Amino acid sequence: MNVHASHDPSRFSYYMTDEFYQELVSDFSDWQTEDRVVLDVAERDQFRSMLEKESRLLDRQRFEEWLDLFIPDCTYWAPSTRDQGDPRSEIAVMFDDRRRLEDRVYRLRTGHAWSQAPASRTTRIVSNVEVFKGKTADLRMVRANFLISEFWDSETRILTGWAGYRMSFGSAGWKISAKQINLINCDQCIRIPALFSEHIAMRGRLLIVGGSYAASELASSAREHGYDEQIVIVSDEGELPYHRPPLSKAFLKGQAEGPLPIKSEAFYESNRLDLELGLKVTTIETDTNTAVLSNGARISFDTLALAVGARARELPVPGADLRNVYYLRSVADARALKAAAEDATNIVIIGAGFIGLEVASALVSPQRQVTVVEATDRLLGRVVAPELSEFFRLAHTRRGVKLSLSSEVKALEGDNGAVRKVLLKDGRSLEADTVVIGIGSVPNADLARQLELECQNGIIVDSQSRTSRANVFAAGDCTLFQGAFNSAGSRLESVQNAIDQSKVAGAVIAGVDKCYESLPWFWSDQYDLKLQIAGLPAGATDRIVRFGTDSQISVFHFFHDICICVESVNRSREHMSARRLLPTGKVTRGRLEEVDFDISALMTR
């Protein structure tokens, strides 16, 4: 079967059969196909009035913008309504005959799916509208072509059709006096490779699984970039998506009464974001694009976004299931730990990463002994330079925290089902009435495995948050990706990454061509010390330490001559400058030496 690429190289590619192309050009015998209309001001105003009446797909503001843009170029659109229930009803004519193929594909807000295809895999695309003179001055002929498309894993099936309108001018201005709509039957449907679907953003329900920054920001971004179909967020927590960093800081200190929502309930309502809280997606049925929830409910979707985050890595030793042994990932965890800590006298924290040290700084007091057990020989060993590890070692010991480095846990020992001791492999034991485990996290990949997505310590995504499966996206702590500032490919757990990556994912789902290129940055609050990191030190060939007081220090990491990461404590101005300047790739050792490594001074150069 031959396929016409275009009847005119400068116009939209029709992707239609030879037979249908001939049928199109011979339709409406009174069309003068070489005589395009140039609308004068009066005609344009009359068309505007008619189009406003006919329009049902665009809100007034956007309609006015598009009308102003395209009417001068002799193109316009108007919907056609047939009998209710007819699969051809509300086929809409969209315009645009100048942009590239990717930009000419528009998604319709409403309408019926092709009757022989699953609704969740069908979209309708209409383009290439032209206005021509009729046989008399009071006639206009409008021609448009449309596609009804089915999206499958291996191919995209496109059913072509055409719509014709006869416009007549009378006392009330221009109006549609006749409509004709034809569809080609299924046997003549064109099949092209699935690669084409990369240029076609589907309309339909967006299902987001997850309930933190990634889920909230992805939904918000999709709406912001024009995604007008239904968006459903399913979260296994009963709370509105909330800020998690305070859980290991202000919340444990009693400085915050409850979780602070990322966005208000009114925001979700005004943006038509449907929340299904306290429910878990247990199964994804790939053959029907349906998610099964823990209460038995079923939600079909056209596009799926996994913002499922990560869970605490469990300690694989005997006794880890005793009472008063806690992990910290959710507000429920934080509430339980806070209640237990009120009566605790000996708290042992296993793991000296961000979570462990933040909890230690929040809970240590004259009435409570806090001991941190770490398997490696320094604090924060996987995330900061050795000089910063030593800085925080001194900070914690000065404030009464006991540190047990190079110590591995053998078992937890209990009495009457509650933890009482932490047994170490070197034979020592630590008294403990409360134990907090913070030894890292594991990405939630159960649904990804059901979908047979590519995973490797996370769901592998590209710079647009696309997974290995069409119309399935992922963002946040659950993803592994390579980027401009993450060339080695890693899974980043940070608020910044979850927000920025999800904003890109939402935009891409809405049809915007955008890539995630943000510089990673992190922070940790311990006592009155704010650690801030801009960039990633992985691959650094050298580093320079800028010492300060007991509460200030900075470490500059270099890849040869270029600074790629700045770690600083209580130097917020320096951190903000690093976030601005490092992406340029122009912060060299020489330039920093000129300003005595005060990177903020480079902002004015």
C-alpha positions in Angstrom: 0.0 0.0 0.0 1.5 3.3 -1.0 1.2 6.3 1.3 1.2 9.9 0.2 3.7 11.9 2.3 2.1 15.1 1.2 0.3 16.7 -1.8 2.5 19.7 -1.3 6.0 19.3 0.4 5.3 22.5 2.5 2.1 21.2 3.9 1.0 18.6 6.5 1.8 15.0 5.7 -1.5 13.3 5.2 -0.5 9.6 5.7 -3.4 8.5 3.5 -3.8 5.9 0.8 -3.6 6.8 -2.9 -7.2 5.9 -3.3 -8.3 8.2 -0.5 -6.2 11.0 -1.8 -7.9 10.9 -5.2 -11.2 10.8 -3.4 -10.4 13.9 -1.5 -9.3 16.1 -4.4 -12.4 15.2 -6.4 -14.9 15.9 -3.6 -17.1 19.0 -3.8 -16.9 19.7 -7.5 -17.6 23.4 -7.0 -14.4 23.9 -5.1 -11.8 26.0 -6.9 -8.9 24.3 -5.3 -6.2 26.6 -6.7 -8.0 29.8 -5.6 -7.4 30.3 -1.9 -9.3 33.1 0.0 -7.7 36.2 1.3 -10.0 37.5 4.0 -10.5 41.2 4.5 -11.2 42.8 7.8 -15.0 42.6 7.5 -14.9 39.0 6.5 -12.6 38.2 9.3 -14.9 39.8 11.9 -17.8 37.8 10.4 -15.9 34.6 10.6 -15.0 35.4 14.2 -18.6 35.7 15.1 -19.5 32.4 13.5 -16.6 30.6 14.9 -17.3 31.7 18.4 -20.8 30.3 18.1 -19.5 27.0 16.6 -16.6 26.5 19.0 -16.8 24.0 21.8 -13.2 22.8 22.2 -11.3 25.9 23.3 -11.9 28.3 26.1 -12.6 31.9 25.0 -9.2 33.3 25.8 -7.2 30.7 24.0 -9.8 30.7 21.2 -9.2 34.5 20.7 -5.4 34.0 20.7 -5.6 31.2 18.1 -8.1 33.0 16.0 -5.9 36.1 15.8 -3.0 34.0 14.8 -4.6 31.9 12.0 -7.5 33.8 10.5 -5.1 36.2 8.6 -3.5 33.1 7.0 -6.9 31.9 5.7 -7.3 29.0 8.0 -10.0 28.3 10.5 -11.7 25.5 12.4 -15.2 24.6 13.5 -16.6 21.4 15.0 -19.3 19.2 13.5 -21.9 17.4 15.6 -23.7 14.3 14.4 -26.2 12.1 16.2 -25.3 11.3 19.8 -23.6 7.9 20.0 -22.3 8.0 16.4 -18.6 7.3 16.7 -18.0 10.1 14.3 -19.7 12.7 16.4 -17.9 15.9 17.4 -15.1 15.3 15.0 -13.3 18.6 15.3 -11.4 20.4 12.6 -8.1 21.8 13.9 -5.9 24.2 12.0 -2.2 24.6 11.3 -0.5 24.2 8.0 2.9 25.7 8.7 4.6 24.0 11.6 6.7 20.8 11.6 4.8 17.5 11.8 5.3 17.1 15.5 3.8 20.5 16.1 0.8 20.0 13.9 -0.7 17.2 16.0 -3.4 18.4 18.3 -5.3 16.5 20.9 -9.0 16.9 21.3 -10.5 17.6 24.7 -13.7 15.7 24.2 -15.4 13.3 21.8 -16.1 9.6 21.2 -13.6 7.0 20.5 -13.7 4.9 17.3 -16.3 2.3 18.1 -14.1 -0.7 17.3 -11.1 0.3 19.4 -10.6 0.6 23.2 -11.2 4.2 24.2 -8.1 4.3 26.3 -5.9 3.7 23.3 -7.6 5.9 20.8 -7.2 9.6 19.9 -8.4 11.7 17.0 -6.2 14.2 15.2 -7.4 16.7 12.7 -5.4 19.2 10.6 -4.8 20.9 7.3 -7.8 23.2 7.1 -8.2 25.4 4.0 -10.7 28.1 3.0 -11.5 28.4 -0.7 -13.8 30.5 -2.8 -17.1 29.1 -3.9 -18.7 29.5 -7.3 -20.3 32.7 -6.1 -19.1 35.5 -3.8 -21.3 34.5 -1.0 -20.0 30.9 -0.7 -16.9 29.6 1.0 -15.7 26.0 0.9 -13.7 24.6 3.8 -11.8 21.4 3.5 -10.2 19.4 6.4 -8.6 16.0 6.9 -8.6 14.1 10.1 -7.0 10.9 11.5 -8.5 8.5 14.0 -5.6 6.7 15.6 -5.1 3.6 17.7 -1.9 3.3 19.7 -0.4 -0.1 20.3 3.0 -1.3 21.5 4.2 -2.5 18.1 2.4 -0.1 15.8 0.2 2.9 15.4 -3.0 2.3 13.3 -4.3 5.4 11.7 -7.8 5.6 10.1 -8.1 8.6 7.7 -11.2 10.6 6.9 -12.3 14.0 5.6 -14.7 16.7 6.5 -16.2 19.3 4.2 -18.1 22.4 5.1 -20.1 24.8 2.8 -20.1 28.3 4.3 -22.8 30.8 3.1 -23.1 34.5 3.8 -26.4 36.0 4.7 -27.9 38.8 6.8 -26.5 37.2 10.0 -23.0 36.8 8.5 -21.2 33.5 7.7 -22.8 30.3 8.7 -22.3 26.6 8.0 -25.0 25.6 5.4 -23.8 22.0 4.7 -21.5 19.4 6.3 -20.2 16.2 5.0 -18.1 13.7 6.9 -16.7 10.4 5.6 -14.6 7.7 7.3 -12.5 5.1 5.5 -13.4 1.6 6.8 -11.1 -0.4 9.0 -9.8 -2.6 6.2 -8.2 0.4 4.6 -6.5 1.5 7.8 -2.9 2.4 7.5 -0.3 0.8 9.8 2.9 2.6 10.5 5.7 1.9 13.0 5.1 2.9 16.6 8.0 5.4 16.3 5.4 7.8 14.8 3.5 7.8 18.1 6.5 9.6 19.7 5.3 12.7 17.8 1.7 12.3 18.9 0.8 13.2 22.4 -2.3 11.3 23.4 -5.3 12.7 25.1 -7.1 10.8 27.8 -7.0 10.0 31.5 -3.6 10.5 33.2 -3.2 8.2 36.2 -0.4 9.2 38.7 0.6 6.6 41.3 2.3 8.1 44.3 1.6 10.8 46.9 4.6 13.1 47.4 6.5 15.8 45.6 6.8 14.0 42.3 3.1 13.1 42.1 1.9 16.6 43.1 4.3 18.5 40.8 3.7 16.2 37.9 0.0 16.7 38.0 0.4 20.5 38.5 2.8 20.7 35.6 0.6 18.8 33.2 -2.3 21.1 33.9 0.0 24.2 33.6 1.1 23.1 30.2 -2.4 22.5 28.8 -3.4 18.9 29.7 -7.1 19.2 30.1 -8.2 15.6 30.4 -8.9 13.9 33.7 -5.9 13.5 36.1 -6.2 11.0 39.0 -3.6 10.7 41.8 -3.7 7.5 43.8 -1.7 7.5 47.1 -1.5 4.8 49.7 -1.2 7.5 52.4 -4.3 9.1 53.8 -2.8 12.6 53.8 -2.7 15.2 51.1 0.8 15.1 49.5 3.0 16.8 52.2 6.5 18.1 52.8 8.7 15.2 54.1 12.0 16.9 55.1 10.6 18.4 58.3 9.7 14.9 59.6 13.3 14.2 60.6 13.8 17.8 61.9 11.1 20.2 63.2 8.4 17.5 63.6 10.5 15.4 65.9 11.6 18.5 67.9 7.9 19.3 68.5 8.2 22.5 66.4 5.6 21.3 63.9 2.3 19.8 64.8 1.6 17.9 61.6 2.6 17.5 58.0 2.5 20.6 55.9 0.7 20.0 52.6 2.7 20.7 49.4 -0.5 22.2 47.9 -3.8 22.9 49.5 -6.9 20.9 49.0 -8.4 23.9 47.2 -5.5 23.7 44.7 -6.4 20.1 43.7 -10.1 21.0 43.5 -9.6 24.1 41.3 -7.2 22.3 39.0 -9.6 19.3 38.7 -7.0 16.9 40.1 -8.8 13.8 41.6 -7.3 12.4 44.7 -7.7 8.8 45.8 -6.0 8.7 49.2 -5.4 5.8 51.4 -5.5 3.3 48.5 -2.8 1.3 46.9 -2.5 0.3 43.3 -2.0 -3.5 43.6 -2.1 -4.5 39.9 -1.7 -3.0 36.5 -3.5 -4.9 33.7 -1.4 -4.1 30.7 -3.9 -5.5 28.1 -6.6 -3.1 29.1 -4.5 -0.2 30.6 -6.3 -0.6 33.9 -5.1 -0.2 37.5 -6.7 -2.3 40.2 -6.8 -0.6 43.7 -6.6 -2.2 47.1 -10.3 -1.7 47.6 -11.1 -3.5 44.4 -11.9 -0.4 42.4 -10.6 -0.2 38.8 -9.2 2.9 37.0 -8.5 2.8 33.3 -5.9 5.2 31.9 -4.3 6.4 28.7 -1.1 7.6 30.3 0.5 6.2 33.5 3.0 8.1 35.6 4.8 6.3 38.4 5.8 8.6 41.2 6.1 5.8 43.7 9.2 6.9 45.5 11.4 4.6 47.6 11.0 2.7 50.9 13.4 2.3 53.8 16.0 -0.4 53.4 15.3 -3.0 56.0 18.0 -4.1 58.5 18.6 -7.9 57.7 19.4 -9.0 61.3 17.5 -11.0 63.9 15.3 -8.9 66.1 14.7 -6.2 63.5 10.9 -6.8 63.9 10.9 -6.0 67.7 8.7 -3.3 69.0 10.2 0.2 69.3 12.3 -0.4 66.2 11.5 2.4 63.7 12.2 3.5 60.1 11.4 7.0 59.0 9.8 7.6 55.6 6.3 8.8 56.3 4.4 11.0 58.7 3.0 7.8 60.3 6.6 6.7 61.0 7.4 10.1 62.4 4.4 10.2 64.7 5.3 6.7 66.1 8.9 7.6 66.6 8.1 10.9 68.3 5.7 9.2 70.7 8.3 6.6 71.6 11.1 9.1 72.0 9.2 11.0 74.7 9.9 8.3 77.2 13.1 6.9 75.8 16.4 7.2 77.6 18.7 5.3 75.3 18.2 5.7 71.5 20.4 3.9 69.1 20.4 5.1 65.5 21.8 2.7 62.9 23.2 4.5 59.9 25.1 7.8 59.7 23.5 9.3 56.6 21.3 12.3 56.3 18.3 10.7 58.0 20.3 9.2 60.9 22.2 12.4 61.7 19.1 14.6 61.4 17.2 12.3 63.8 20.2 12.3 66.2 20.3 16.2 66.2 16.6 16.3 66.8 16.4 13.8 69.7 19.6 14.2 71.7 19.1 15.9 75.0 20.5 15.8 78.6 17.7 13.3 79.5 18.3 11.1 76.4 21.5 9.4 75.3 21.7 9.1 71.5 24.2 6.7 69.9 24.9 6.5 66.2 26.2 3.2 64.8 27.8 3.3 61.4 29.3 0.5 59.4 31.9 2.6 57.6 34.7 4.7 59.0 33.1 8.1 58.7 29.8 10.0 58.7 28.0 10.8 55.5 30.6 8.7 53.8 28.6 8.2 50.6 27.6 11.8 50.0 30.3 14.3 51.2 34.0 14.8 51.3 36.1 13.4 54.2 36.7 16.9 55.5 33.0 17.5 55.9 32.6 14.1 57.6 35.1 15.2 60.2 33.3 18.5 60.6 30.1 16.8 61.4 31.8 14.2 63.6 33.0 17.0 65.8 29.7 18.8 65.7 27.8 15.8 67.0 30.2 14.7 69.6 30.3 18.3 71.0 26.6 18.1 71.5 26.6 14.8 73.3 25.9 12.2 70.6 28.0 9.1 70.9 29.4 7.7 67.6 30.4 4.1 67.0 32.1 4.0 63.6 33.3 0.9 61.7 30.7 -1.0 63.6 28.3 -3.6 62.2 25.1 -4.7 63.8 24.8 -8.4 64.5 21.4 -8.5 66.0 18.8 -6.7 68.1 17.9 -8.2 71.4 14.6 -7.8 73.1 12.5 -8.4 76.2 8.8 -9.1 76.1 8.8 -8.3 72.4 10.4 -4.9 72.8 14.0 -4.0 71.8 16.5 -3.7 74.7 20.0 -4.0 73.2 21.9 -3.6 69.9 24.5 -6.4 69.5 27.5 -5.5 67.4 29.7 -7.9 65.5 32.8 -7.0 67.6 31.1 -8.3 70.7 29.9 -5.1 72.2 26.3 -4.4 73.1 24.5 -1.1 73.4 21.5 -0.4 75.7 18.5 0.7 73.7 14.9 1.2 74.4 14.3 2.8 71.0 16.1 2.0 67.7 16.0 4.0 64.5 17.2 2.4 61.3 18.4 4.7 58.5 20.6 2.6 56.2 19.3 3.9 52.9 16.4 3.2 50.7 15.1 0.8 48.0 13.1 2.1 45.0 9.5 0.9 44.9 9.6 -1.1 41.7 6.8 -3.6 42.1 4.5 -2.0 39.6 7.4 -1.4 37.2 8.2 -5.1 37.3 4.5 -5.9 36.5 4.9 -3.6 33.5 8.2 -5.2 32.6 9.9 -1.8 32.6 13.7 -1.7 32.5 15.0 -1.3 36.0 18.4 -1.0 37.7 18.3 0.3 41.2 15.4 2.3 40.0 13.1 2.7 37.0 15.3 3.7 34.1 14.0 6.8 32.4 15.3 9.2 29.7 15.7 13.0 30.0 11.9 13.3 29.4 11.0 10.8 32.1 9.9 8.2 29.6 10.3 4.6 30.6 10.9 1.6 28.3 7.1 1.3 27.8 5.1 3.6 25.6 2.9 6.1 27.6 4.4 5.1 30.9 6.4 7.8 32.7 8.3 7.8 36.0 9.7 10.6 38.2 11.3 11.2 41.6 13.1 8.9 44.0 12.1 5.8 42.1 14.0 6.6 38.9 17.5 6.1 37.6 18.6 8.4 34.8 21.6 10.0 33.1 21.7 13.7 32.6 23.9 16.7 31.9 25.0 16.8 35.6 24.5 13.1 36.3 26.5 11.5 33.5 27.3 8.3 35.4 23.6 7.6 35.8 22.3 7.3 39.3 19.1 7.5 41.4 18.9 10.9 43.2 16.8 11.2 46.4 16.1 14.9 46.9 13.3 17.3 46.9 14.9 19.3 44.0 15.1 16.2 41.8 11.6 15.1 42.5 10.2 18.5 41.7 12.2 19.4 38.7 12.1 16.0 37.1 8.3 15.8 37.6 7.8 19.3 36.1 9.4 18.0 33.0 7.4 14.8 33.0 4.2 16.7 33.3 5.1 19.1 30.5 6.1 16.2 28.2 2.8 14.3 28.9 1.0 17.6 28.0 2.8 17.6 24.6 5.7 19.9 25.3 9.2 19.0 24.0 11.3 19.5 27.1 14.2 17.7 28.8 15.4 17.5 32.4 18.7 19.4 32.6 18.7 20.8 36.2 21.7 20.9 38.4 21.2 18.6 41.4 21.2 20.2 44.8 20.6 19.0 48.4 20.4 20.2 51.9 20.4 18.8 55.5 19.7 20.6 58.7 21.5 19.4 61.8 21.4 21.6 64.9 22.2 25.1 63.8 24.2 23.8 60.8 22.8 23.9 57.3 24.7 21.6 54.9 24.0 22.5 51.3 25.4 20.8 48.2 25.2 22.1 44.6 26.2 19.5 42.0 27.5 16.0 42.3 31.1 15.2 43.3 31.2 11.9 41.5 34.1 11.8 39.1 36.0 14.7 40.7 39.8 14.6 40.2 40.6 17.1 43.0 39.1 19.2 45.7 39.9 22.4 47.7 38.7 23.0 51.2 37.8 26.5 52.3 37.8 26.5 56.1 36.0 28.9 58.3 34.7 28.9 61.9 33.3 25.9 63.9 30.0 26.5 62.0 31.3 27.2 58.5 33.2 25.2 55.9 33.2 24.7 52.1 34.6 22.0 49.8 35.0 22.7 46.0 35.2 19.6 43.8 36.9 19.8 40.4 37.0 17.7 37.3 40.4 18.7 36.1 40.1 22.5 36.0 36.3 22.8 36.2 34.4 23.1 39.4 31.5 20.5 39.4 30.3 20.5 43.0 30.3 22.8 46.0 29.6 21.5 49.5 29.1 24.2 52.1 27.9 24.7 55.7 26.1 27.9 56.8 27.1 29.7 53.6 23.8 30.0 51.8 24.9 32.9 49.6 27.8 30.7 48.4 25.4 27.8 47.7 23.0 29.9 45.7 25.9 31.3 43.7 27.1 27.8 43.0 23.6 26.8 41.8 23.6 29.7 39.4 27.2 29.4 38.1 28.1 25.6 38.0 25.7 24.9 35.1 27.7 27.2 32.9 30.7 25.0 33.1 32.9 28.1 33.4 33.8 28.1 37.1 37.5 27.2 36.9 40.1 26.8 39.6 41.9 29.9 38.3 38.8 32.1 38.6 38.1 30.8 42.1 41.7 31.5 43.1 41.4 35.1 41.9 38.6 35.6 44.5 40.0 33.5 47.2 37.4 30.8 46.6 34.5 33.2 47.4 32.3 31.9 44.5 29.8 34.6 45.3 32.2 37.2 44.0 32.0 35.7 40.6 28.4 36.6 40.3 29.4 40.2 39.4 32.2 39.3 37.0 
